[in-house]
């Protein structure tokens, strides 16, 4: 296997409290190369969080297979190697922080991997530096803000030196500044450390920053492409219970109300401003 994640006809069923069986993933085929930044979208119940947990072998396939760094998650002997290669950051950092001091929390993963103490100290120092939390290394995590806690959780994952990080809605509980900080860190990890990033999110402005967007619905992979390819399909997104970025929504509304044909491919505020400027200049010249 030459890919970080390779899912083949991946299926997962779970049983609820009433013992009824539900199909969370149904025959998903998805390959994520090493070093790619992929965002996975979908409405609630679409299967995106289930897929995230399968990348870390928390959930195992009911059918089909998923390989992580070439390792089959159904092979129990490779379980810890899989989790070293592909680590996970959850939505609520309080569920992931286990120590009473920041640096001890960041050291928890490598300690359990059997890393030498001197190497652990080096990894913890580097990881906390990467996420801008070294100045808090002796602080108690419960006294930190939500964004700071999430940075500590990411540092704990980085200290294990994974090839891939899966983040399951890591900014859902953060304010706009906290969200921006986490996204900046993810871009730095991707660009400078060449770590494969898989971001589960419901924020379109985060998804547009990825290299690739995959959309799940009802346990099926229904869209897969670049952000520009995905988010310009506004009607299809709405049918899937999703929205386009605000920049595209604005241009679409202007086109509908003014009868114009402004290209609706602006993923960012800057691109939107460029499209509007070109449109206004064109109107002034008529």
C-alpha positions in Angstrom: 0.0 0.0 0.0 1.4 3.4 -1.0 -1.4 5.5 0.6 -1.9 6.7 4.2 -5.5 5.6 4.2 -7.1 3.1 1.9 -10.8 2.1 2.5 -12.2 -0.6 0.3 -15.9 -1.3 0.4 -15.8 -0.2 4.0 -19.0 -1.0 6.0 -19.8 -0.4 9.7 -22.9 -1.4 11.6 -23.6 -0.5 15.2 -26.3 -1.6 17.7 -28.3 0.9 19.7 -29.7 0.5 23.2 -32.8 -1.2 21.9 -30.5 -3.7 20.1 -31.6 -2.4 16.7 -28.8 -2.4 14.1 -27.9 0.7 12.1 -25.7 1.0 9.0 -23.3 3.9 9.6 -21.0 3.3 6.6 -22.1 1.4 3.5 -19.5 0.3 1.0 -17.2 3.4 1.2 -14.2 3.5 -1.1 -11.8 6.3 -0.2 -8.0 6.6 -0.6 -6.0 9.4 1.1 -2.4 9.8 -0.1 0.5 10.6 2.3 0.8 14.3 3.0 -2.7 15.3 1.8 -4.9 17.7 3.7 -8.5 16.3 3.4 -11.7 17.7 4.9 -14.6 15.3 5.4 -18.1 16.9 5.5 -21.6 15.6 6.0 -24.7 16.3 8.0 -25.3 14.7 11.4 -25.5 10.9 11.1 -23.7 10.9 7.7 -20.9 8.6 8.9 -18.0 11.1 9.0 -17.2 10.5 12.7 -17.5 6.8 12.3 -15.0 7.0 9.4 -12.6 9.0 11.6 -12.7 6.4 14.3 -12.0 3.7 11.8 -8.8 5.4 10.7 -7.6 5.0 14.2 -8.9 1.5 14.6 -11.3 2.6 17.4 -14.1 1.1 15.3 -13.4 -2.0 13.2 -15.1 -2.8 9.9 -18.3 -4.8 9.8 -17.5 -5.4 6.2 -14.8 -4.4 3.7 -11.3 -3.3 4.9 -9.4 -0.2 5.8 -5.6 0.0 5.7 -3.7 2.6 7.6 -0.1 3.2 6.5 -0.4 -0.2 4.8 -1.6 -2.0 7.9 -5.0 -3.8 8.0 -7.0 -2.5 11.0 -8.4 -6.0 11.4 -5.0 -7.3 12.4 -4.9 -7.1 16.2 -1.1 -7.5 16.3 -0.8 -4.2 14.4 -3.2 -2.2 16.5 -0.6 -0.1 18.4 1.4 0.5 15.3 -1.7 1.8 13.5 -2.4 4.2 16.3 1.2 5.4 16.3 1.0 6.1 12.6 -2.5 7.7 12.7 -3.4 9.6 15.9 -6.7 11.2 16.7 -7.9 14.5 18.2 -11.4 14.6 19.5 -14.0 17.4 19.6 -13.8 17.9 23.4 -10.2 18.2 24.6 -11.4 17.4 28.2 -11.9 13.8 27.0 -8.3 13.5 25.8 -6.4 15.3 28.6 -5.3 12.9 31.3 -2.7 14.6 33.4 -2.7 17.5 35.9 0.3 19.3 34.3 0.5 20.3 30.6 3.9 18.8 29.9 3.0 15.5 31.7 -0.1 15.3 29.5 2.0 15.8 26.3 4.3 13.1 27.5 1.6 10.5 28.2 1.5 9.1 24.6 5.3 8.6 24.1 5.6 7.2 27.6 3.1 4.5 26.8 5.0 3.8 23.6 8.1 3.1 25.6 10.1 6.0 24.3 13.3 6.8 26.3 12.9 9.7 28.9 15.4 11.9 27.2 13.7 11.5 23.9 10.3 12.2 25.5 11.5 15.5 26.9 12.7 16.5 23.5 9.5 15.5 21.8 7.3 17.3 24.4 9.4 20.5 24.1 9.1 20.4 20.3 5.4 19.6 20.4 4.5 22.3 22.8 6.6 24.8 20.9 4.8 23.8 17.6 1.4 24.6 19.1 2.5 27.7 21.0 1.9 26.2 24.4 5.5 25.8 25.8 5.1 28.8 28.1 2.2 26.9 29.8 4.1 23.6 30.2 3.9 23.7 34.0 0.3 24.9 34.1 -2.8 22.8 35.1 -4.8 22.0 31.9 -8.1 22.6 33.7 -7.2 26.2 34.1 -6.7 26.8 30.3 -9.2 28.1 27.8 -10.9 25.7 25.4 -8.6 26.7 22.5 -5.5 26.2 24.7 -6.7 22.8 25.8 -7.2 21.7 22.2 -3.6 22.8 21.5 -2.4 20.7 24.4 -4.4 17.7 23.0 -2.7 18.3 19.6 0.7 18.5 21.3 0.1 15.2 23.0 -0.6 13.7 19.6 2.5 15.3 18.0 4.7 14.0 20.7 4.0 10.5 19.3 5.3 11.6 15.9 2.4 10.3 13.8 2.3 10.3 10.0 -1.3 11.2 10.1 -3.6 13.2 12.4 -7.4 12.7 12.3 -9.3 15.6 13.9 -13.0 15.0 14.6 -14.6 18.5 14.7 -11.7 19.9 16.8 -13.0 23.5 16.6 -16.7 22.8 17.3 -16.5 24.1 20.9 -14.2 27.1 20.2 -14.7 30.8 19.5 -13.7 32.3 16.2 -10.2 33.1 17.4 -9.7 29.7 18.8 -10.9 28.1 15.5 -8.4 30.3 13.6 -5.6 29.3 15.9 -6.2 25.6 15.4 -6.5 25.9 11.6 -3.2 27.9 11.5 -1.5 25.1 13.5 -2.9 22.4 11.2 -1.6 24.3 8.1 1.9 24.5 9.7 1.9 20.8 10.5 0.8 20.0 7.0 3.2 22.4 5.2 6.3 22.2 7.4 6.0 18.7 8.9 4.3 17.1 5.9 1.8 15.4 8.2 -1.3 13.9 6.6 -4.3 15.8 7.9 -7.9 14.5 7.9 -10.3 17.1 9.3 -13.9 16.3 10.1 -15.7 19.6 10.2 -19.1 21.3 9.7 -17.5 24.7 9.1 -17.3 25.4 5.4 -14.7 28.1 5.9 -12.4 25.4 7.4 -13.1 22.9 4.6 -12.2 25.4 1.9 -8.7 25.5 3.3 -8.1 21.8 2.6 -6.6 20.3 -0.6 -9.5 17.9 -1.0 -13.1 17.6 0.2 -15.0 14.4 0.6 -18.7 14.4 1.4 -20.5 11.6 3.2 -24.3 11.1 3.3 -26.2 8.2 4.7 -23.0 6.2 5.0 -22.1 6.7 1.4 -19.3 8.8 -0.3 -21.4 11.1 -2.5 -18.9 13.9 -3.5 -15.1 14.0 -3.7 -12.9 16.7 -5.3 -11.1 19.9 -4.7 -12.9 22.6 -2.6 -13.6 24.6 -5.7 -15.1 21.6 -7.5 -17.3 20.7 -4.5 -18.5 24.1 -3.2 -19.6 25.5 -6.6 -22.3 22.8 -6.7 -24.6 24.8 -4.4 -27.8 23.0 -5.3 -26.4 19.6 -4.6 -24.8 20.7 -1.3 -28.2 22.0 -0.1 -29.8 18.7 -1.1 -27.3 17.1 1.2 -28.1 19.4 4.1 -24.9 21.5 3.6 -24.1 25.1 2.7 -21.6 26.6 0.5 -19.0 29.2 1.9 -20.5 32.6 2.5 -18.5 34.1 -0.4 -20.2 31.7 -2.9 -23.6 32.2 -1.2 -23.3 36.0 -1.7 -22.3 35.8 -5.4 -25.1 33.3 -6.0 -27.7 35.7 -4.4 -26.4 38.6 -6.5 -26.7 36.6 -9.6 -30.3 35.6 -8.7 -31.5 39.1 -7.8 -29.6 41.1 -10.4 -29.7 38.7 -13.2 -25.9 38.7 -13.5 -23.4 35.9 -14.3 -20.6 36.6 -11.8 -18.4 33.4 -11.5 -19.4 31.6 -8.3 -16.0 30.1 -7.6 -14.8 32.5 -4.9 -13.8 30.4 -1.9 -12.4 33.2 0.2 -13.3 36.8 1.1 -10.4 38.1 -1.1 -11.6 36.1 -4.1 -15.1 37.3 -3.5 -13.9 40.9 -3.4 -12.0 40.4 -6.7 -15.1 39.0 -8.4 -17.3 41.8 -7.2 -14.7 44.5 -8.2 -14.5 43.0 -11.7 -18.3 43.0 -11.9 -18.6 46.6 -10.7 -15.9 47.8 -13.1 -17.6 46.0 -16.0 -20.9 47.6 -15.1 -19.3 51.1 -15.0 -17.8 50.7 -18.4 -21.1 49.8 -20.0 
